[in-house]
Amino acid sequence: MANKKGHSARRVCKTVVKVGTITTGTLFAVYMLNLDQKLLSWAYSRVNEMFDRKEVDVMF
């Protein structure tokens, strides 16, 4: 019974370490390649294209 508990705890620790390592590596790659700003830049340009085509009701 005690051996099964140790094995289960070891498996949970390995899973936590694996998930933490993958998450840290992914966030590091996003940070180093500036992918978040590239994605936002692409999204802003698409939104601006949509709103530039709309007719304006109020003229200043």
TORPA-4810 file (N, C-alpha, C, O; in nm, 3 decimals):
<nodes>
NODE_1_0.083_-0.119_0.000_0.000_0.000_0.000_0.087_0.125_0.000_0.059_0.219_-0.075_M
NODE_2_0.192_0.128_0.082_0.278_0.246_0.089_0.354_0.265_-0.042_0.382_0.377_-0.083_A
NODE_3_0.388_0.155_-0.108_0.460_0.163_-0.234_0.374_0.227_-0.342_0.425_0.304_-0.425_N
NODE_4_0.245_0.197_-0.343_0.155_0.257_-0.442_0.143_0.407_-0.421_0.138_0.483_-0.518_K
NODE_5_0.138_0.452_-0.295_0.130_0.595_-0.266_0.253_0.667_-0.317_0.242_0.775_-0.377_K
NODE_6_0.369_0.611_-0.296_0.494_0.672_-0.342_0.498_0.681_-0.494_0.542_0.781_-0.550_G
NODE_7_0.451_0.577_-0.557_0.449_0.576_-0.704_0.352_0.680_-0.756_0.382_0.748_-0.855_H
NODE_8_0.237_0.695_-0.692_0.138_0.793_-0.735_0.191_0.935_-0.715_0.172_1.021_-0.801_S
NODE_9_0.257_0.961_-0.603_0.313_1.093_-0.577_0.424_1.125_-0.675_0.437_1.239_-0.720_A
NODE_10_0.504_1.026_-0.709_0.611_1.046_-0.807_0.554_1.081_-0.944_0.607_1.168_-1.015_R
NODE_11_0.446_1.013_-0.981_0.383_1.040_-1.110_0.324_1.181_-1.113_0.335_1.250_-1.214_R
NODE_12_0.263_1.224_-1.003_0.207_1.358_-0.997_0.319_1.462_-1.005_0.305_1.563_-1.075_V
NODE_13_0.430_1.439_-0.936_0.543_1.532_-0.941_0.601_1.540_-1.081_0.634_1.649_-1.129_C
NODE_14_0.614_1.426_-1.148_0.667_1.427_-1.285_0.574_1.504_-1.378_0.620_1.579_-1.464_K
NODE_15_0.443_1.486_-1.360_0.347_1.557_-1.443_0.354_1.707_-1.419_0.349_1.786_-1.514_T
NODE_16_0.364_1.748_-1.293_0.373_1.890_-1.261_0.500_1.952_-1.318_0.496_2.062_-1.372_V
NODE_17_0.611_1.881_-1.308_0.737_1.931_-1.362_0.729_1.940_-1.514_0.775_2.038_-1.573_V
NODE_18_0.670_1.839_-1.578_0.659_1.838_-1.724_0.571_1.954_-1.773_0.608_2.023_-1.868_K
NODE_19_0.456_1.975_-1.708_0.367_2.084_-1.747_0.433_2.219_-1.724_0.421_2.309_-1.806_V
NODE_20_0.503_2.233_-1.612_0.574_2.358_-1.582_0.684_2.386_-1.683_0.702_2.501_-1.725_G
NODE_21_0.756_2.284_-1.723_0.864_2.301_-1.821_0.809_2.341_-1.957_0.863_2.430_-2.023_T
NODE_22_0.703_2.275_-2.000_0.643_2.307_-2.129_0.586_2.449_-2.128_0.604_2.524_-2.224_I
NODE_23_0.519_2.487_-2.020_0.462_2.621_-2.008_0.572_2.726_-2.010_0.560_2.827_-2.080_T
NODE_24_0.678_2.705_-1.933_0.788_2.800_-1.928_0.856_2.813_-2.064_0.888_2.924_-2.106_T
NODE_25_0.877_2.702_-2.132_0.939_2.706_-2.264_0.854_2.778_-2.366_0.905_2.855_-2.447_G
NODE_26_0.724_2.755_-2.362_0.634_2.822_-2.455_0.631_2.972_-2.430_0.640_3.051_-2.524_T
NODE_27_0.619_3.013_-2.303_0.618_3.155_-2.270_0.750_3.222_-2.305_0.751_3.337_-2.348_L
NODE_28_0.861_3.152_-2.287_0.991_3.207_-2.322_1.001_3.230_-2.473_1.052_3.333_-2.517_F
NODE_29_0.953_3.134_-2.551_0.956_3.149_-2.697_0.869_3.266_-2.742_0.908_3.343_-2.829_A
NODE_30_0.751_3.279_-2.683_0.663_3.392_-2.716_0.731_3.523_-2.683_0.724_3.617_-2.761_V
NODE_31_0.797_3.530_-2.568_0.864_3.653_-2.525_0.983_3.686_-2.616_0.998_3.800_-2.658_Y
NODE_32_1.065_3.588_-2.645_1.186_3.613_-2.723_1.155_3.647_-2.868_1.226_3.727_-2.929_M
NODE_33_1.052_3.589_-2.925_1.017_3.614_-3.064_0.914_3.726_-3.080_0.874_3.759_-3.191_L
NODE_34_0.872_3.785_-2.967_0.778_3.897_-2.967_0.648_3.860_-3.039_0.592_3.941_-3.112_N
NODE_35_0.602_3.738_-3.018_0.485_3.688_-3.091_0.356_3.755_-3.047_0.263_3.768_-3.126_L
NODE_36_0.349_3.799_-2.921_0.226_3.862_-2.875_0.204_3.995_-2.946_0.091_4.026_-2.985_D
NODE_37_0.308_4.075_-2.964_0.293_4.202_-3.034_0.267_4.181_-3.183_0.196_4.260_-3.245_Q
NODE_38_0.325_4.077_-3.240_0.299_4.048_-3.381_0.154_4.008_-3.403_0.092_4.048_-3.502_K
NODE_39_0.099_3.930_-3.311_-0.041_3.889_-3.321_-0.132_4.009_-3.304_-0.229_4.024_-3.379_L
NODE_40_-0.103_4.096_-3.207_-0.186_4.215_-3.187_-0.178_4.309_-3.306_-0.279_4.368_-3.345_L
NODE_41_-0.061_4.324_-3.363_-0.045_4.409_-3.480_-0.130_4.357_-3.596_-0.194_4.435_-3.666_S
NODE_42_-0.130_4.228_-3.617_-0.210_4.167_-3.723_-0.359_4.189_-3.695_-0.435_4.223_-3.786_W
NODE_43_-0.402_4.169_-3.569_-0.543_4.186_-3.534_-0.586_4.331_-3.550_-0.694_4.358_-3.603_A
NODE_44_-0.504_4.427_-3.506_-0.538_4.568_-3.520_-0.553_4.607_-3.667_-0.644_4.683_-3.701_Y
NODE_45_-0.466_4.558_-3.752_-0.477_4.593_-3.894_-0.605_4.537_-3.954_-0.668_4.603_-4.037_S
NODE_46_-0.646_4.416_-3.913_-0.772_4.358_-3.964_-0.892_4.438_-3.914_-0.985_4.463_-3.990_R
NODE_47_-0.891_4.478_-3.787_-1.002_4.556_-3.731_-1.009_4.692_-3.800_-1.118_4.738_-3.834_V
NODE_48_-0.895_4.756_-3.822_-0.894_4.885_-3.890_-0.946_4.873_-4.033_-1.016_4.963_-4.081_N
NODE_49_-0.915_4.765_-4.101_-0.968_4.744_-4.236_-1.120_4.735_-4.233_-1.187_4.792_-4.320_E
NODE_50_-1.176_4.665_-4.135_-1.321_4.652_-4.126_-1.386_4.787_-4.099_-1.486_4.821_-4.162_M
NODE_51_-1.332_4.864_-4.006_-1.395_4.990_-3.969_-1.369_5.100_-4.072_-1.448_5.194_-4.080_F
NODE_52_-1.263_5.091_-4.150_-1.238_5.190_-4.253_-1.339_5.177_-4.367_-1.364_5.275_-4.437_D
NODE_53_-1.397_5.060_-4.387_-1.494_5.039_-4.494_-1.635_5.083_-4.455_-1.719_5.102_-4.543_R
NODE_54_-1.661_5.099_-4.325_-1.794_5.138_-4.282_-1.823_5.283_-4.314_-1.733_5.367_-4.313_K
NODE_55_-1.950_5.311_-4.343_-1.988_5.449_-4.368_-1.995_5.525_-4.237_-2.029_5.470_-4.132_E
NODE_56_-1.962_5.655_-4.244_-1.961_5.739_-4.125_-2.093_5.817_-4.118_-2.134_5.878_-4.216_V
NODE_57_-2.157_5.813_-4.000_-2.282_5.885_-3.983_-2.259_6.033_-3.948_-2.331_6.120_-3.996_D
NODE_58_-2.160_6.058_-3.867_-2.135_6.194_-3.817_-2.007_6.247_-3.881_-1.904_6.180_-3.879_V
NODE_59_-2.016_6.365_-3.936_-1.897_6.430_-3.994_-1.857_6.544_-3.903_-1.942_6.625_-3.865_M
NODE_60_-1.732_6.554_-3.868_-1.684_6.664_-3.783_-1.629_6.776_-3.867_-1.583_6.877_-3.814_F
</nodes>
